[in-house]
Amino acid sequence: VAAWRLGAGRARKEDPVSAPAGVVLHKRPGDRVRAGETLYELRAEQADRIPAAMAEAAGAVRISETPPVGRPLVIERIG
């Protein structure tokens, strides 16, 4: 949703898409982090899109002492 707010997606098919807009991840689930490290970057052509994307992205991150439990990153290998 954050990438969409930045302009990387469309609400309707006639809406324009911004090619440089998106989210660049610097950390993955389970990575160790230290205070001050960059977790992700938000990129947009229009600065006014950043606040709504920041709100979405902030809600998607949880920092914990224990690693995340859930689906594995690789579900199945196809040979």
Contact map, one row per residue, 1 for C-alpha under 8 A:
1111100000000000000000000000000000000000000000000000100110000000000000000000000
1111110000000000000001100000000000000000000000000001111110000000000000000000000
1111111110000000000011100000000000000000010000000000100000000000000000000000000
1111111111000000000001000000000000000000000000000000000000000000000000000000000
1111111110000000000000000000000000000000000000001101100000000000000000000000000
0111111100000000000011000000000000000000011111001100100000000000000000000000000
0011111111000001110011000000000000000000000100001000000000000000000000000000000
0011111111000000111111000000000000000000000000000000000000000000000000000000000
0011101111100000110000000000000000000000000000000000000000000000000000000000000
0001001111111111100000000000000000000000000000000000000000000000000000000000000
0000000011111010000000000000000000000000000000000000000000000000000000000000000
0000000001111110000000000000000000000000000000000000000000000000000000000000000
0000000001111110000000000000000000000000000000000000000000000000000000000000000
0000000001011111000000000000000000000000000000000000000000000000000000000000000
0000000001111111100000000000000000000000000000000000000000000000000000000000000
0000001001000111110000000000000000000000000000000000000000000000000000000000000
0000001111000011111000000000000000000000000000000000000000000000000000000000000
0000001110000001111110000000000000000000000110000000000000000000000000000000000
0000000100000000111110000000000000000000000000000000000000000000000000000000000
0000000100000000011111000000000000000000001110000000000000000000000000000000000
0010011100000000011111100000000000000000011110000000000000000000000000000000000
0111011100000000000111110000000000000000011100000000000000000000000000000000000
0110000000000000000011111000000000000001111000000000000000000000000000000000000
0000000000000000000001111100000000000001111000000000000000000000000000000000000
0000000000000000000000111111000000000011100000000000000000000000000000000000000
0000000000000000000000011111000000000111100000000000000000000000000000000000000
0000000000000000000000001111101010000111000000000000000000000000000000000000000
0000000000000000000000001111111000000000000000000000000000000000000000000000000
0000000000000000000000000011111000000000000000000000000000000000001100000000000
0000000000000000000000000001111100000000000000000000000000000000001100000000000
0000000000000000000000000011111110000000000000000000000000000000000000000000000
0000000000000000000000000000011111000000000000000000000000000000000000000000000
0000000000000000000000000010001111101000000000000000000000000000000000000000000
0000000000000000000000000000000111111000000000000000000000000000000000000000000
0000000000000000000000000000000011111000000000000000000000000000000000000000000
0000000000000000000000000000000001111100000000000000000000000000000000000000000
0000000000000000000000000000000011111110000000000000000000000000000000000000000
0000000000000000000000000110000000011111100000000000000000000000000000000000000
0000000000000000000000001110000000001111100000000000000000000000000000000000000
0000000000000000000000111110000000000111110000000000000000000000000000000000000
0000000000000000000000111100000000000111111000000000000000000000000000000000000
0010010000000000000011110000000000000001111100000100110000000000000000000000000
0000010000000000000111110000000000000000111110000100000000000000000000000000000
0000011000000000010111000000000000000000011111101100000000000000000000000000000
0000010000000000010110000000000000000000001111100000000000000000000000000000000
0000010000000000000000000000000000000000000111111100000000000000000000000000000
0000000000000000000000000000000000000000000111111100000000000000000000000000000
0000000000000000000000000000000000000000000001111110000000000000000000000000000
0000111000000000000000000000000000000000000101111111100000000000000000000000000
0000110000000000000000000000000000000000011101111111110000000000000000000000000
0000000000000000000000000000000000000000000000011111111000000000000000000000000
0100100000000000000000000000000000000000000000001111111100000000000000000000000
1110110000000000000000000000000000000000010000001111111110000000000000000000000
0100000000000000000000000000000000000000010000000111111111000000000000000000000
0100000000000000000000000000000000000000000000000011111111100000000000000000000
1100000000000000000000000000000000000000000000000001111111110000000000000000000
1100000000000000000000000000000000000000000000000000111111111000000000000000000
0000000000000000000000000000000000000000000000000000011111111000000000000000000
0000000000000000000000000000000000000000000000000000001111111100000000000000000
0000000000000000000000000000000000000000000000000000000111111100000000000000000
0000000000000000000000000000000000000000000000000000000011111110000000000000000
0000000000000000000000000000000000000000000000000000000000111111000000000000000
0000000000000000000000000000000000000000000000000000000000001111100000000000000
0000000000000000000000000000000000000000000000000000000000000111111000000000000
0000000000000000000000000000000000000000000000000000000000000011111000000000000
0000000000000000000000000000000000000000000000000000000000000001111100000000000
0000000000000000000000000000110000000000000000000000000000000001111110000000000
0000000000000000000000000000110000000000000000000000000000000000011111000000000
0000000000000000000000000000000000000000000000000000000000000000001111100000000
0000000000000000000000000000000000000000000000000000000000000000000111110000000
0000000000000000000000000000000000000000000000000000000000000000000011111010000
0000000000000000000000000000000000000000000000000000000000000000000001111110000
0000000000000000000000000000000000000000000000000000000000000000000000111110000
0000000000000000000000000000000000000000000000000000000000000000000000011111100
0000000000000000000000000000000000000000000000000000000000000000000000111111100
0000000000000000000000000000000000000000000000000000000000000000000000000111110
0000000000000000000000000000000000000000000000000000000000000000000000000111111
0000000000000000000000000000000000000000000000000000000000000000000000000001111
0000000000000000000000000000000000000000000000000000000000000000000000000000111
